[in-house]
């Protein structure tokens, strides 16, 4: 996954706002992973409603997303490609 300058800047600014004055590229990569993962979780929050019977596949997907920061080592290569992250596959 290629990160664009605005995505990198957004992640960097968030880290600076959190008190990290000069974030490393690894910190920026992890912040991007957290933010992107949060968006993916938000897109399927409707599955966790009380009136929806969530399948095991969806439960596994959502848990894998929640575990992603701890189970990956995101890095940005020289071309701003995100490496070290295995995104779970969204169920159909």
C-alpha positions, -999 to +999 in steps of 0.1 A: +000+000+000+015+033-011+011+063+013+006+097-003+021+129+011-012+140+026-016+107+045+020+109+058+015+146+068-018+138+086-002+110+105+029+131+114+007+160+125-013+137+148+019+125+164+032+160+169-001+170+184+003+141+208+036+154+219+061+137+197+081+166+183+100+148+155+083+115+147+103+088+129+090+072+097+082+040+118+061+061+141+043+077+112+037+043+096+022+029+129+000+060+133-013+055+097-020+018+104-040+028+135-060+055+117-067+033+087-076+004+109-100+026+128-117+036+096-121-001+085-136-009+119-160+021+116-171+009+082-184-023+097-196-011+131-231-018+119-223-055+121-220-052+159-255-039+164-279-058+187-302-065+158-276-082+136-264-117+139-227-114+132-210-144+115-178-159+128-160-146+097-170-110+107-160-116+143-127-129+132-121-100+108-130-074+134-108-090+160-079-092+135-083-054+128-083-047+166-051-068+170-034-053+139-012-027+157+002-053+181+006-080+153+025-059+127+057-039+123+048-012+099+075+006+080+077+030+051+102+022+024+120+048+004+090+051-020+066+055+009+052+020+005+038+006+037+054-027+046+052-051+075+014-051+077-009-080+067-044-065+064-071-090+071-095-099+043-130-084+047-157-111+046-183-110+018 
